[in-house]
Amino acid sequence: MMMKEELKLTQDWDKTFPKSDKADHCKVTFVNRYGITLAADMYVPKDAAGKLPAIAVCGPFGAVKEQCAGLYAQTMAERGFLTIAFDPSFTGESGGNVRYMASPDINTEDFMAAVDFLSLCDKVDPERIGIIGICGWGGMALNTAALDTRIKATVASTMYDMTRVNAKGYFDSEDSEEARYQKRAAMCAQRLADLKAGEYTLGGGVVDPLPEDAPYFVKDYYDYYKTGRGYHVRSLNSNGGWNVIGCESFMNQPILKYTNEIRSAVLVMHGDKAHSCYFGKDAYADMVKDSKYTDNKELLIIPGASHTDLYDGGENHAIPFDKLESFFTEYLK
């Protein structure tokens, strides 16, 4: 018998975006197969009738549902979809101890548990369920789509492949056996240091104050996570970050191994100014290589958009919500 953890859920509106008058909002919880209770915001179109198409949203990696996942979810609810934006295991308002850990397996399961919840929701048509993953959760979304045959449509927005960046470094600049060995050795030493100290050491969120010579993408993250634009008190990236050993298991495996066997529809979208654009382009190329299921796959490159412009739209409203609406309308029909 699955038992839900007792979560402390904030009932006040504490999002980084304004509340819509076109969608109803409430908090919901559900349990994944590891027994961890996840917290989510549900958004339902006003005056909705009948069984609705539904979308589960998560990301970015180290963010919470009150940030851009909630913005995506609420906006898609305004356009006729029942949506949930959820906090992954060990973060935000969701359960799980210890805090601030990540796992390619558990985090993929988080998405599948969201699909479980939507499939059993009396307001949802279980044959019309999709998912949206943002940043590191874009990679998780593709991994989930390769595993979960109930998902009919997937969007990976401004995606990271967290296994690739951990194992190979940014732009594959640390892609060597020696570099990986040194990372593994450092992680093993950190494990013992944490056990001796009796607590896990945080790796630090987005750097603050921002150095003048910070790389462009660090400035991009700072502008979102450390300012009024996107700061949230529960966000890992806005505050202390993941545990140093939080992403250890990512180094030893790929998560996109079987994406070319995804039969359902997939849209990968990325800004051409994003430092991470190579993740999306390469993930799409791998997904369609030697695949029998390419007709419903699409890569959308958005001119002039940075990585975080697809978090909240940036100054130029870069998130193509009309495209998302038409994509999900077509494949969740």
DRENTI-632081 format. One record per residue: residue in one letter; x, y, z of N, C-alpha, C in turn. Coordinates in steps of 0.1 Angstrom, whole numbers, plus 5000, padded with zeros to 4 digits. Each point is the difference from the previous one (the first is absolute). Example, Ala and Ser with C-alpha at 12.3 -4.5 7.8 and 13.67 -1.06 7.14 Angstrom:
BEGIN
a513249435078499150125000500950125000;s499650114993500950115000499250115008;
END
This chain:
BEGIN
m500849885000499250125000500950125000;m499850094990500850124999499450115010;m500950055008499650105010500650144996;k499250105000500550134997500750075012;e501150064997500650085010499250135003;e500050055012499350125003500950124995;l499650074990500850114995499450135005;k500950105002499550135004499950094987;l498850024995499850074988499550145002;t500750094993499750145001498750034992;q499050055007498750034993500050144994;d500950095004500150134994500550004986;w499750094992500550014986501550065002;d501049914998501450055002500849974987;k499350014988500749974988500850134995;t500949974990500750114994499350064988;f498749974999499250054989498650035005;p499350094994498750045005498949894998;k499049995009499049904999499050044989;s499649904992499150024989498650005004;d499150074994498650005002499349904990;k500849934992499549914990500249855004;a500649985012500249865005499849995015;d499449905004499949975015501349935004;h500450025013501249955005499849935014;c500649895002500049935013501349925001;k500349965013501149915003499649865000;v500849914994499749865000501349925004;t499849885004501249915003499849864994;f501149934998499949874995501349935004;v500049874999501249925005500749924988;n501350015000500749924990500349865005;r500649924991500249865004501049975011;y500750115003501049995012499350045013;g498750034999499350045012500250155004;i500650084991500250145003498850084995;t499450085009498950084996500450134994;l499450034988500450124992498950105001;a500450125001499150125000499950064987;a498750044996499850064987499050115001;d500150104991498950094997499249964988;m498749985002499149974989499350124995;y500050014986499350124994499049944990;v498750045002498949954992499350124993;p499849994987499350104993498750045006;k499750135001498850055006498849944992;d499049965007498749954994500349874991;a501049935003500449884992498949895002;a499749934989499049895001500549884993;g499649885005500449884994501449965003;k500549894994501349965002501050084992;l501050055007501050094993501349944997;p500750054989501449964998500850065011;a501149935004500750045012501550004997;i500850095007501450024998500650015014;a501149925002500850015013501350084996;v500450095009501150094997501050005011;c501349994997501050015011501350074994;g500750065009501350064996500050155003;p501150064999501349954996500749925012;f501249954997500749925010500550095011;g499449985012500450095011499050115002;a498950004992498950105002498949945008;v498950075002498849955007498850044991;k498949945003498850014992499450145000;e500450085010499650145001500750094989;q501049954994500750074990499549974986;c500949974990499449994986499249884997;a500149895007499149894998498650045002;g499850085011498650045003499550104989;l500950084995499650094989499649934988;y500849904996499649914989498649945002;a499949945013498849935003498750095000;q500150115006498950095001499650054986;t501050034992499850064986499349894991;m500449875002499449904992498649975005;a499750025013498749995005499150114994;e500550124999499250104993499649964986;r500849914994499749964986499349874999;g499449955012499149894999500549875005;f501249995006500549885005500050005015;l499749885006500249995015501549975002;t500650075009501449995001500449995015;i501249945002500650005014501550044998;a500550085009501450035001500449945013;f501049915000500349945013501550025004;d500249995013501450005005500549855000;p501249984995500649865000500349965014;s500349875001500449945013501150085007;f500050025013501050055008500250164999;t499050064992500250154998498650065002;g500150145002498850085001499149955011;e498749994997499049955010499849854999;s500749934991499849864999500849935012;g499749885002500649925011501349944996;g500549915008501249934998501250055008;n500749915006501250045008501149914996;v501350054998500350135004499750104989;r500150135004499650104990501150034990;y499550054988500950064990500949894994;m499449884998500749894992499349994987;a500749954990499449984987500449864995;s499249944992500249864995499349994986;p500849964990499349984987498949905000;d500149905009498949915001498850055008;i500250065012498950055008499450124993;n500850084994499450124993499249964988;t500449904993499149944989498749955006;e500249935011498849945006499050115005;d500650125004499150115004499150044989;f500550004987499250034989498949894998;m500449885001499149894998498950005011;a500450045012499050015011499050114997;a500550114994499150104995499049954990;v500549924991499149944990499049915007;d500449925010499149925008498950085005;f500450115007499050095006499050054990;l500550054988499150064990499149894994;s500549884998499349894994498849965009;l500150025013498949965009499250125005;c500350124995499250125003498749994993;d498950035007498749984994499750124990;k500850104999499850114991500849984987;v500949894999500949994989499649884992;d500250014987500049894990501349935000;p500149885006501349945001500749964987;e499350014989500649984987500650134994;r499950115007500550134995500950075010;i501149945003500950055010501450034994;g500550125003501350044995500950055011;i501250034998500950055010500950114994;i500450095008501050114997501149995010;g501349994995501150015008500950124996;i500450085010500850124998501449985005;c501050044992501450005004500449855003;g500549975012500449875003498949904999;w498850055003498849914999499549984986;g500650074990499849974986500649874997;g501249975004500649874999499249895007;m499650035012499249915007498749974993;a499450104994498749984992500349904988;l501150024993500349914989500249865005;n500749985012500249875005498749945004;t499150085006498749955004499249964988;a500050084989499249974988500549864994;a501349975002500549884995499549885008;l499650025012499649905010498549985001;d499350125000498650005003499150014988;t499449894996499249994988498750075001;r499650055012498850075002500150144995;i501250054999500250144996499950024985;k499150094996499750014985500850124994;a500550095008500750124995501050055010;t501250044996501050055009500750124995;v500250105008500850124996501250015010;a501250014993501250035008500450144997;s500050095010500250144997501450045006;t500850064992501450055005500749895008;m500049884994500449885008501549995003;y500349945011501349945004499949855000;d501149934996500249865003500950005012;m499449985012500750005012501149905001;t499849884994501049905001501250044991;r499850064989501150044991500850115007;v499350105005500850125006500749965012;n499549905008500749955012501249924996;a499849914990501149914996501150064991;k499650104992500950064990500350145002;g499350075009500250155002499250074989;y500050145002499450084990500749994986;f499349994990500549994986501049894999;d499849895008500849885000501550035003;s500350115007501450045002500749925010;e499349915007500649915010499749864997;d500049974987499649874995501349914999;s500449965012501249905000499949915012;e500649894999500049905011500650075012;e501150074998500750065012499150115007;a499450084992499150105006498849945008;r499549894994498949935007500549945013;y501249944999500649945012500250105011;q500550124997500250105010498650055006;k499050014992498750035005499549905010;r500149874996499549895008500850005013;a501350025000500850005012499650115009;a499750124995499650115008498649975006;m499149944993498749975005500149905012;c500949904998500249905010500550065013;a501050094998500550075012499050095007;q499150064992499050085005499049925008;r499749884996499049915007500549985014;l501349975002500649985013500050125008;a500350124994500050125007498650035005;d499049984992498650025004499649915012;l500449884999499749905011500650045013;k501350054999500750045013499450135005;a499550084992499450135004498649985005;g499449894996498649985004499050074992;e500450064989499150074991500650014986;y499150024990500450014986500450154997;t501150014993500550134996499350054987;l499550125000499350054989501150064990;g499749984987500950044990499950154996;g499050075005499850144997499250014987;g499050105001499250024989500750104990;v499250074993500650104990500950105008;v501250024994501050095007499450145003;d500350045012499550135005501050065011;p500650114998499850104989500649954987;l499550064989500449964987501350064996;p501049924997501350054996499950084987;e500850104998499950084988500449924988;d500949905002500549924988499249874999;a498949995006499249875000499649974985;p500049874996499649964987498550054997;y499750014988498750054996498949925006;f500149865000499049925005499850015015;v501150035007499850025015499350135002;k500250114992499350125001498549984997;d499849914990498649974996499349935012;y500649915007499449935011499850105012;y501050095002499950095011498850094998;d499850054987498950094997498649945003;y500049864999498749945003499949965015;y500949935005499949945013500350095012;k500850114998500450085011499450145000;t499050024991499350135000498549985002;g499350115000498649995002499349934988;r500749984989499449944989499749855003;g500849935007499849865002500349945014;y500550095009500549955013498849935007;h500349895007499049945009500749945012;v499450025011500649965013500349855001;r499249924993500249855000500949954988;s500450094991500749954988501549975004;l500549894996501349965003501050104993;n499750034987500950084992500050145005;s498950055006500050135006500750015013;n500349895007500550005013501349915001;g499949895008501249925003500449904991;g499149974990500449904990499849865004;w500349904991500049865003501149965010;n499849895007501249945007501149984991;v501250015004501249984992499949864993;i499649905008499949874994498649974995;g499250104998498649984996499849944987;c501050034991499849954986501049894996;e500649935011501149914998499649894989;s498849945002499749894991499850044985;f499850134997499950044987501349974992;m501150005007501349994993500249864993;n499249915004500349864996499049944990;q499250094994499049944991499450114991;p499649954988499250094991498549985003;i499250114998498649995002499350004986;l500750024989499350014987500349894991;k500349885006500449884992499049964990;y498750005004499049944991499050104995;t500450134999499150104995499649974985;n500849934992499649984986499049894999;e499549955012498949905000498750065005;i500050145002498850065004499050014989;r498949945002499050004989499050125001;s499950065011499150125002500750134995;a499250104999500450134995501050075009;v501050064995501050085008500450134993;l499950115007500550134996501250045009;v501250024994501150055007500250154995;m500050095010500150144996501150075009;h500750084993501250065006500250144993;g500650095008500450134995501449994994;d500250074989501349994993501150085007;k499650085010501050075008500349935013;a499449885002500249935013501349924999;h500850015011501249925001499749854999;s498849975004499649865000499449944987;c500050094990499349964988500549874994;y501349975002500549874995499449885006;f499550015012499349895006498749964992;g499350114997498749974993500249954986;k501050074993500349954986500549865000;d500949975009500549865000499049905004;a499250035010498949915005499049974988;y499750114993499149984989500649914989;a501350034997500649914990500149865004;d500349975012500149865005498649945000;m499050085003498649955001499549954986;v500450074989499549964987500949914993;k501249985004501049924994499649855001;d499949944988499649854999498649985007;s499250105000498749985006498949984989;k499049925004498949984991498850105003;y500350095010498950085004500350155000;t500450044988500550144998498950104996;d498949954995499050104995499450095010;n500049965013499450085011501150065009;k501250024995501150065007500450134994;e500350105008500350134995501050075009;l500950074993501050095007499650144997;l499850095010499750144997501150085007;i500750084991501050095005499450144999;i500150075012499450135001501050114999;p500050084990501050104998500150105011;g501250035004500250115010499849965015;a499549885002499649965014501249945007;s500250045013501049945009499449895007;h500849935008499649895008498850035009;t500150115008499050045009498850074994;d500250054987498850064993498949904999;l500349875000499049894999499549965014;y500550075010499549985014498750085001;d500150134997498850095002499750094989;g500749974988499850094989501050114998;g500650045011501050114998499350134996;e500850094995499450134995499249994987;n500349894993499349994986498949905000;h499649955011498949905001500349884991;a501249945002500649904991499349875001;i499349965010499449875001498849994990;p500149914990499049994989498749935005;f499250065009498949945005498949964989;d499950084990499149964989500549874994;k501349984998500549884995499749885009;l500250025013499849905010498549965000;e499150104999498649974999499749914988;s500550044988499749934988500649865000;f501249985006500649875001499249915009;f499750045012499249925009498649974995;t499450104993498749984995500049904989;e501050004992500149894989500249865006;y500949995009500449875005499349955012;l499250085006499149965011498550004996;k499849994987498650004996499349875002;
END
